[in-house]
């Protein structure tokens, strides 16, 4: 699957697209570097950007204070610095996921539990491949796709050029078409045809179809769509999560399909999903996407936290 850059340029040649073109060029240059250089480059980039992105830094610091009250101020500040470095590494990893050869990526990853994915898919009812929003999200999905194909759910980007390249890159890696987040019919169709769909429900997408379920003991607006999709399609929910290893490279853990899910209780199901993601976060807290306003929605009468 090739990308026709000339055709893209003819379509997206206006000055407003020039920064994206520069960014795409930088991504390809990054992929030409050895991994031993890419890693410190990404971590350093995150630390530099974190010094200037005060708004995102404030959001991440607030989230960490809410979720880790047992840590003192110094420990949370160190965790914040490590997180901002991880965000920068995530930017480099996006370049790797989009442009690096498969052979280079295969050397970086080990994966456990693929038998759980295979067993669930063998049922013929489809698989909701459940994960969370970690800084390793893009590359984690790309590394999983080296072993098994799936449809990727995603939110369309406002910039047409970035959207076109992102969709191309994800479809090239996953070997299947992408499905926009709002395309419920497309997702159900894929699941009912016995295919796998990548899905990350752990962000605040607005009030519709949500309940307030605890996340690190804090009420978080949580979508109920995971249970609804599983019920409507009959698909199995197979959780997985990627971890960036301290010495370099990545480990992906695939867990058995959730039993007795959905339960019929939206709050119980949302609480179960949040608890699952929380357990992964605690294993590598700096790698979660704390710069997202996870607690933007508040229960009635509760004050804003940001």
VODRENMAR-845255 format. One record per residue (C-alpha): x, y, z; residue in three letters; residue number from 1. Coordinates in Angstrom, 2 decimals. Layout:
# residues N
+---------+---------+---------+------+-----+
|      c1 |      c2 |      c3 | rest |  nr |
+---------+---------+---------+------+-----+
|       X |       Y |       Z |  ALA | NUM |
...
+---------+---------+---------+------+-----+
This chain:
# residues 306
+---------+---------+---------+------+-----+
|      c1 |      c2 |      c3 | rest |  nr |
+---------+---------+---------+------+-----+
|    0.00 |    0.00 |    0.00 |  UNK |   1 |
|    1.84 |    3.10 |   -1.24 |  UNK |   2 |
|    1.28 |    6.79 |   -0.53 |  UNK |   3 |
|    1.22 |    9.07 |   -3.58 |  UNK |   4 |
|    2.87 |   12.18 |   -2.15 |  UNK |   5 |
|    2.64 |   14.06 |   -5.45 |  UNK |   6 |
|   -1.11 |   13.57 |   -5.59 |  UNK |   7 |
|   -1.37 |   14.64 |   -1.96 |  UNK |   8 |
|    0.66 |   17.79 |   -2.64 |  UNK |   9 |
|   -1.59 |   18.73 |   -5.54 |  UNK |  10 |
|   -4.54 |   18.47 |   -3.17 |  UNK |  11 |
|   -2.91 |   19.99 |   -0.08 |  UNK |  12 |
|   -0.49 |   22.63 |   -1.36 |  UNK |  13 |
|   -1.94 |   25.70 |    0.38 |  UNK |  14 |
|    0.29 |   27.49 |    2.92 |  UNK |  15 |
|   -1.82 |   26.26 |    5.86 |  UNK |  16 |
|   -0.57 |   22.75 |    5.10 |  UNK |  17 |
|    3.12 |   23.65 |    4.98 |  UNK |  18 |
|    3.74 |   23.02 |    8.71 |  UNK |  19 |
|    2.24 |   19.55 |    8.32 |  UNK |  20 |
|    4.50 |   18.86 |    5.32 |  UNK |  21 |
|    7.51 |   19.92 |    7.41 |  UNK |  22 |
|    6.35 |   17.66 |   10.21 |  UNK |  23 |
|    5.95 |   14.69 |    7.87 |  UNK |  24 |
|    9.44 |   15.28 |    6.53 |  UNK |  25 |
|   10.82 |   15.39 |   10.07 |  UNK |  26 |
|    9.04 |   12.12 |   10.88 |  UNK |  27 |
|   10.74 |   10.40 |    7.97 |  UNK |  28 |
|   14.12 |   11.81 |    8.98 |  UNK |  29 |
|   13.62 |   10.49 |   12.51 |  UNK |  30 |
|   12.98 |    7.03 |   11.10 |  UNK |  31 |
|   16.39 |    7.13 |    9.38 |  UNK |  32 |
|   18.12 |    7.42 |   12.77 |  UNK |  33 |
|   19.18 |    4.39 |   14.85 |  UNK |  34 |
|   16.81 |    3.49 |   17.69 |  UNK |  35 |
|   19.57 |    4.24 |   20.21 |  UNK |  36 |
|   19.37 |    7.85 |   19.00 |  UNK |  37 |
|   15.59 |    7.99 |   18.56 |  UNK |  38 |
|   14.92 |    7.13 |   22.19 |  UNK |  39 |
|   16.90 |    9.95 |   23.88 |  UNK |  40 |
|   15.72 |   12.30 |   21.14 |  UNK |  41 |
|   12.08 |   11.60 |   21.95 |  UNK |  42 |
|   12.54 |   11.80 |   25.72 |  UNK |  43 |
|   14.47 |   15.06 |   25.38 |  UNK |  44 |
|   11.87 |   16.50 |   23.03 |  UNK |  45 |
|    9.15 |   15.84 |   25.58 |  UNK |  46 |
|   11.08 |   17.59 |   28.35 |  UNK |  47 |
|   11.66 |   20.65 |   26.17 |  UNK |  48 |
|    8.05 |   20.87 |   24.99 |  UNK |  49 |
|    6.80 |   20.33 |   28.53 |  UNK |  50 |
|    8.58 |   23.50 |   29.60 |  UNK |  51 |
|    6.52 |   25.55 |   27.11 |  UNK |  52 |
|    3.15 |   23.75 |   27.01 |  UNK |  53 |
|    1.98 |   25.20 |   30.32 |  UNK |  54 |
|   -1.68 |   24.38 |   29.74 |  UNK |  55 |
|   -1.04 |   20.68 |   29.15 |  UNK |  56 |
|    1.47 |   20.61 |   31.97 |  UNK |  57 |
|   -1.19 |   22.00 |   34.32 |  UNK |  58 |
|   -3.72 |   19.38 |   33.19 |  UNK |  59 |
|   -1.24 |   16.55 |   33.73 |  UNK |  60 |
|   -0.19 |   17.89 |   37.15 |  UNK |  61 |
|   -3.85 |   18.15 |   38.21 |  UNK |  62 |
|   -4.59 |   14.60 |   37.07 |  UNK |  63 |
|   -1.58 |   13.25 |   38.94 |  UNK |  64 |
|   -2.58 |   15.07 |   42.13 |  UNK |  65 |
|   -6.08 |   13.60 |   41.91 |  UNK |  66 |
|   -4.95 |   10.06 |   41.11 |  UNK |  67 |
|   -1.87 |    9.78 |   43.31 |  UNK |  68 |
|   -2.69 |   11.69 |   46.52 |  UNK |  69 |
|   -0.41 |    9.33 |   48.43 |  UNK |  70 |
|    2.66 |   10.79 |   46.69 |  UNK |  71 |
|    4.32 |   13.88 |   48.08 |  UNK |  72 |
|    4.81 |   16.97 |   45.92 |  UNK |  73 |
|    8.37 |   16.03 |   44.97 |  UNK |  74 |
|    7.41 |   12.54 |   43.83 |  UNK |  75 |
|    4.53 |   13.88 |   41.74 |  UNK |  76 |
|    6.81 |   16.47 |   40.14 |  UNK |  77 |
|    9.27 |   13.73 |   39.17 |  UNK |  78 |
|    6.40 |   11.67 |   37.77 |  UNK |  79 |
|    5.20 |   14.71 |   35.81 |  UNK |  80 |
|    8.66 |   15.22 |   34.30 |  UNK |  81 |
|    8.86 |   11.55 |   33.35 |  UNK |  82 |
|    5.40 |   11.77 |   31.82 |  UNK |  83 |
|    6.25 |   14.79 |   29.66 |  UNK |  84 |
|    9.34 |   12.94 |   28.46 |  UNK |  85 |
|    7.11 |    9.96 |   27.62 |  UNK |  86 |
|    4.82 |   12.25 |   25.59 |  UNK |  87 |
|    7.82 |   13.33 |   23.53 |  UNK |  88 |
|    8.82 |    9.72 |   23.01 |  UNK |  89 |
|    5.28 |    9.04 |   21.86 |  UNK |  90 |
|    5.75 |   11.61 |   19.11 |  UNK |  91 |
|    8.87 |    9.82 |   17.91 |  UNK |  92 |
|    7.04 |    6.49 |   18.15 |  UNK |  93 |
|    4.29 |    7.84 |   15.91 |  UNK |  94 |
|    6.95 |    8.50 |   13.27 |  UNK |  95 |
|    8.23 |    4.93 |   13.68 |  UNK |  96 |
|    4.73 |    3.49 |   13.42 |  UNK |  97 |
|    3.98 |    5.43 |   10.25 |  UNK |  98 |
|    7.26 |    5.15 |    8.36 |  UNK |  99 |
|    9.62 |    2.51 |    9.80 |  UNK | 100 |
|    9.97 |   -0.85 |    8.00 |  UNK | 101 |
|    8.23 |   -3.83 |    9.58 |  UNK | 102 |
|   11.53 |   -5.61 |   10.13 |  UNK | 103 |
|   12.88 |   -2.74 |   12.24 |  UNK | 104 |
|    9.79 |   -2.73 |   14.42 |  UNK | 105 |
|    9.68 |   -6.49 |   14.93 |  UNK | 106 |
|   13.07 |   -6.30 |   16.63 |  UNK | 107 |
|   11.67 |   -3.90 |   19.23 |  UNK | 108 |
|    8.71 |   -5.88 |   20.56 |  UNK | 109 |
|    7.84 |   -9.03 |   22.43 |  UNK | 110 |
|    4.23 |  -10.02 |   22.95 |  UNK | 111 |
|    2.49 |  -12.41 |   25.33 |  UNK | 112 |
|   -1.03 |  -13.80 |   25.20 |  UNK | 113 |
|   -1.84 |  -13.87 |   21.50 |  UNK | 114 |
|   -3.54 |  -17.18 |   22.13 |  UNK | 115 |
|   -6.30 |  -15.27 |   23.95 |  UNK | 116 |
|   -6.92 |  -13.11 |   20.88 |  UNK | 117 |
|   -6.91 |  -16.16 |   18.61 |  UNK | 118 |
|   -9.28 |  -18.12 |   20.85 |  UNK | 119 |
|  -11.76 |  -15.24 |   21.01 |  UNK | 120 |
|  -11.64 |  -14.63 |   17.26 |  UNK | 121 |
|  -12.14 |  -18.34 |   16.62 |  UNK | 122 |
|  -15.61 |  -18.03 |   18.15 |  UNK | 123 |
|  -16.59 |  -16.18 |   14.99 |  UNK | 124 |
|  -18.33 |  -13.39 |   16.89 |  UNK | 125 |
|  -15.68 |  -10.73 |   16.44 |  UNK | 126 |
|  -13.30 |   -9.16 |   18.92 |  UNK | 127 |
|  -13.29 |   -5.74 |   20.57 |  UNK | 128 |
|   -9.57 |   -5.21 |   21.09 |  UNK | 129 |
|   -9.69 |   -3.09 |   24.22 |  UNK | 130 |
|   -6.84 |   -0.83 |   25.31 |  UNK | 131 |
|   -6.19 |    2.58 |   26.88 |  UNK | 132 |
|   -4.79 |    5.94 |   25.89 |  UNK | 133 |
|   -1.12 |    5.59 |   26.67 |  UNK | 134 |
|    1.74 |    7.60 |   25.20 |  UNK | 135 |
|    2.67 |    4.35 |   23.43 |  UNK | 136 |
|   -0.81 |    4.16 |   21.86 |  UNK | 137 |
|    0.18 |    4.68 |   18.20 |  UNK | 138 |
|    3.21 |    2.42 |   18.14 |  UNK | 139 |
|    1.58 |   -0.10 |   20.47 |  UNK | 140 |
|   -1.22 |   -0.59 |   17.95 |  UNK | 141 |
|    1.28 |   -0.77 |   15.10 |  UNK | 142 |
|    3.35 |   -3.40 |   16.89 |  UNK | 143 |
|    0.25 |   -5.47 |   17.63 |  UNK | 144 |
|   -0.70 |   -5.23 |   13.96 |  UNK | 145 |
|    2.59 |   -6.89 |   13.02 |  UNK | 146 |
|    1.14 |  -10.04 |   14.57 |  UNK | 147 |
|   -2.62 |   -9.82 |   13.94 |  UNK | 148 |
|   -4.81 |   -7.60 |   11.71 |  UNK | 149 |
|   -7.63 |   -5.42 |   13.01 |  UNK | 150 |
|   -9.78 |   -2.42 |   12.16 |  UNK | 151 |
|   -8.69 |    0.73 |   14.01 |  UNK | 152 |
|  -11.22 |    3.12 |   15.51 |  UNK | 153 |
|  -10.08 |    6.74 |   15.35 |  UNK | 154 |
|  -11.20 |   10.35 |   15.59 |  UNK | 155 |
|  -10.85 |   12.23 |   12.28 |  UNK | 156 |
|   -8.37 |   15.11 |   12.30 |  UNK | 157 |
|   -9.39 |   18.63 |   11.31 |  UNK | 158 |
|   -6.34 |   19.06 |    9.05 |  UNK | 159 |
|   -7.08 |   17.26 |    5.79 |  UNK | 160 |
|   -3.46 |   16.45 |    4.99 |  UNK | 161 |
|   -2.71 |   15.04 |    8.43 |  UNK | 162 |
|   -5.96 |   13.07 |    8.31 |  UNK | 163 |
|   -5.11 |   11.53 |    4.91 |  UNK | 164 |
|   -1.61 |   10.46 |    5.96 |  UNK | 165 |
|   -2.73 |    9.20 |    9.37 |  UNK | 166 |
|   -5.47 |    7.07 |    7.81 |  UNK | 167 |
|   -3.05 |    5.70 |    5.21 |  UNK | 168 |
|   -0.45 |    4.84 |    7.85 |  UNK | 169 |
|   -2.90 |    3.10 |   10.14 |  UNK | 170 |
|   -4.51 |    1.09 |    7.38 |  UNK | 171 |
|   -1.11 |    0.07 |    6.04 |  UNK | 172 |
|   -0.11 |   -1.24 |    9.45 |  UNK | 173 |
|   -3.39 |   -2.85 |   10.48 |  UNK | 174 |
|   -4.02 |   -4.41 |    7.04 |  UNK | 175 |
|   -7.68 |   -3.32 |    7.36 |  UNK | 176 |
|   -9.73 |   -0.20 |    6.86 |  UNK | 177 |
|  -10.05 |    2.34 |    9.65 |  UNK | 178 |
|  -13.43 |    3.15 |   11.22 |  UNK | 179 |
|  -14.25 |    6.61 |   12.53 |  UNK | 180 |
|  -15.28 |    6.86 |   16.15 |  UNK | 181 |
|  -18.84 |    7.87 |   15.26 |  UNK | 182 |
|  -19.38 |    5.08 |   12.70 |  UNK | 183 |
|  -21.33 |    2.69 |   14.91 |  UNK | 184 |
|  -22.73 |    0.82 |   11.92 |  UNK | 185 |
|  -19.29 |    0.25 |   10.46 |  UNK | 186 |
|  -17.98 |   -1.09 |   13.75 |  UNK | 187 |
|  -20.96 |   -3.40 |   14.26 |  UNK | 188 |
|  -20.68 |   -4.66 |   10.70 |  UNK | 189 |
|  -17.01 |   -5.55 |   11.18 |  UNK | 190 |
|  -17.68 |   -7.31 |   14.48 |  UNK | 191 |
|  -20.66 |   -9.26 |   13.15 |  UNK | 192 |
|  -18.48 |  -10.43 |   10.27 |  UNK | 193 |
|  -16.10 |  -11.96 |   12.81 |  UNK | 194 |
|  -13.32 |   -9.38 |   12.60 |  UNK | 195 |
|  -11.39 |   -7.49 |   15.28 |  UNK | 196 |
|  -11.76 |   -3.79 |   16.03 |  UNK | 197 |
|   -9.27 |   -1.76 |   18.07 |  UNK | 198 |
|  -11.04 |    0.31 |   20.71 |  UNK | 199 |
|   -9.97 |    2.67 |   23.54 |  UNK | 200 |
|  -12.90 |    3.96 |   25.65 |  UNK | 201 |
|  -10.97 |    5.70 |   28.46 |  UNK | 202 |
|  -11.40 |    9.37 |   27.56 |  UNK | 203 |
|  -14.08 |   11.95 |   28.23 |  UNK | 204 |
|  -16.06 |   12.15 |   24.98 |  UNK | 205 |
|  -18.93 |   14.25 |   26.35 |  UNK | 206 |
|  -22.07 |   13.60 |   28.34 |  UNK | 207 |
|  -24.04 |   11.42 |   25.92 |  UNK | 208 |
|  -24.10 |    7.71 |   26.72 |  UNK | 209 |
|  -21.98 |    7.98 |   29.87 |  UNK | 210 |
|  -21.99 |    7.20 |   33.56 |  UNK | 211 |
|  -19.73 |    8.48 |   36.33 |  UNK | 212 |
|  -17.50 |    5.56 |   37.25 |  UNK | 213 |
|  -14.46 |    5.68 |   39.54 |  UNK | 214 |
|  -11.00 |    6.01 |   38.02 |  UNK | 215 |
|   -8.30 |    6.06 |   40.70 |  UNK | 216 |
|  -11.17 |    6.69 |   43.13 |  UNK | 217 |
|  -12.28 |    9.86 |   41.31 |  UNK | 218 |
|  -15.66 |    9.94 |   39.50 |  UNK | 219 |
|  -14.87 |   10.04 |   35.78 |  UNK | 220 |
|  -17.35 |   10.41 |   32.96 |  UNK | 221 |
|  -17.09 |    7.04 |   31.22 |  UNK | 222 |
|  -18.81 |    5.90 |   28.04 |  UNK | 223 |
|  -21.05 |    2.84 |   28.20 |  UNK | 224 |
|  -20.49 |    1.99 |   24.53 |  UNK | 225 |
|  -18.08 |   -0.87 |   25.27 |  UNK | 226 |
|  -20.82 |   -2.92 |   26.90 |  UNK | 227 |
|  -23.42 |   -1.79 |   24.38 |  UNK | 228 |
|  -21.28 |   -2.79 |   21.40 |  UNK | 229 |
|  -20.46 |   -6.16 |   22.95 |  UNK | 230 |
|  -24.15 |   -6.82 |   23.56 |  UNK | 231 |
|  -25.30 |   -5.71 |   20.10 |  UNK | 232 |
|  -22.62 |   -7.62 |   18.21 |  UNK | 233 |
|  -21.98 |  -10.60 |   20.47 |  UNK | 234 |
|  -18.25 |   -9.82 |   20.20 |  UNK | 235 |
|  -15.74 |  -10.87 |   22.83 |  UNK | 236 |
|  -13.81 |   -8.11 |   24.61 |  UNK | 237 |
|  -10.07 |   -8.88 |   24.62 |  UNK | 238 |
|   -7.94 |   -6.40 |   26.60 |  UNK | 239 |
|   -4.33 |   -5.63 |   25.76 |  UNK | 240 |
|   -1.79 |   -3.01 |   26.78 |  UNK | 241 |
|    1.68 |   -1.97 |   25.60 |  UNK | 242 |
|    4.56 |   -0.93 |   27.86 |  UNK | 243 |
|    7.73 |    0.93 |   26.90 |  UNK | 244 |
|   10.55 |   -0.98 |   28.56 |  UNK | 245 |
|   13.11 |    1.00 |   30.60 |  UNK | 246 |
|   16.06 |   -0.24 |   28.59 |  UNK | 247 |
|   14.40 |    0.21 |   25.21 |  UNK | 248 |
|   11.88 |   -1.74 |   23.21 |  UNK | 249 |
|    8.31 |   -2.68 |   24.06 |  UNK | 250 |
|    6.27 |   -5.42 |   25.65 |  UNK | 251 |
|    2.63 |   -6.12 |   24.79 |  UNK | 252 |
|    0.40 |   -8.15 |   27.08 |  UNK | 253 |
|   -2.84 |   -9.66 |   25.73 |  UNK | 254 |
|   -5.30 |  -10.79 |   28.39 |  UNK | 255 |
|   -8.08 |  -13.40 |   28.20 |  UNK | 256 |
|  -11.46 |  -12.23 |   26.93 |  UNK | 257 |
|  -13.62 |  -10.71 |   29.65 |  UNK | 258 |
|  -16.04 |  -13.19 |   31.17 |  UNK | 259 |
|  -19.65 |  -12.28 |   31.99 |  UNK | 260 |
|  -19.37 |   -9.04 |   30.04 |  UNK | 261 |
|  -21.56 |   -7.15 |   29.56 |  UNK | 262 |
|  -23.34 |   -7.71 |   32.85 |  UNK | 263 |
|  -26.42 |   -5.63 |   32.07 |  UNK | 264 |
|  -25.38 |   -2.98 |   34.59 |  UNK | 265 |
|  -23.82 |    0.01 |   32.80 |  UNK | 266 |
|  -22.17 |    1.41 |   35.90 |  UNK | 267 |
|  -20.70 |   -1.95 |   36.93 |  UNK | 268 |
|  -19.36 |   -2.54 |   33.41 |  UNK | 269 |
|  -17.85 |    0.95 |   33.14 |  UNK | 270 |
|  -16.29 |    0.54 |   36.60 |  UNK | 271 |
|  -14.78 |   -2.76 |   35.52 |  UNK | 272 |
|  -13.23 |   -1.23 |   32.41 |  UNK | 273 |
|  -11.83 |    1.72 |   34.38 |  UNK | 274 |
|  -10.37 |   -0.62 |   37.00 |  UNK | 275 |
|   -8.69 |   -2.63 |   34.26 |  UNK | 276 |
|   -7.11 |    0.47 |   32.70 |  UNK | 277 |
|   -6.11 |    1.71 |   36.15 |  UNK | 278 |
|   -4.23 |   -1.53 |   36.82 |  UNK | 279 |
|   -2.22 |   -1.01 |   33.63 |  UNK | 280 |
|   -1.51 |    2.61 |   34.50 |  UNK | 281 |
|   -0.14 |    1.67 |   37.90 |  UNK | 282 |
|    2.37 |   -0.63 |   36.19 |  UNK | 283 |
|    3.88 |    2.31 |   34.25 |  UNK | 284 |
|    2.23 |    5.53 |   35.47 |  UNK | 285 |
|    4.41 |    7.92 |   33.49 |  UNK | 286 |
|    3.25 |    6.33 |   30.22 |  UNK | 287 |
|   -0.46 |    7.11 |   30.56 |  UNK | 288 |
|   -1.81 |   10.13 |   28.67 |  UNK | 289 |
|   -2.21 |   12.45 |   31.64 |  UNK | 290 |
|   -2.29 |   15.55 |   29.42 |  UNK | 291 |
|   -5.90 |   14.64 |   28.52 |  UNK | 292 |
|   -8.62 |   16.23 |   30.68 |  UNK | 293 |
|   -9.88 |   12.90 |   31.96 |  UNK | 294 |
|  -11.99 |   14.55 |   34.66 |  UNK | 295 |
|  -13.42 |   17.33 |   32.51 |  UNK | 296 |
|  -16.97 |   16.10 |   33.13 |  UNK | 297 |
|  -18.02 |   16.38 |   36.76 |  UNK | 298 |
|  -20.99 |   14.96 |   38.66 |  UNK | 299 |
|  -23.86 |   17.39 |   39.29 |  UNK | 300 |
|  -22.81 |   20.02 |   41.80 |  UNK | 301 |
|  -19.13 |   19.09 |   41.78 |  UNK | 302 |
|  -16.65 |   21.88 |   41.02 |  UNK | 303 |
|  -14.38 |   21.88 |   37.97 |  UNK | 304 |
|  -10.93 |   20.47 |   38.59 |  UNK | 305 |
|   -9.09 |   22.25 |   35.80 |  UNK | 306 |
+---------+---------+---------+------+-----+
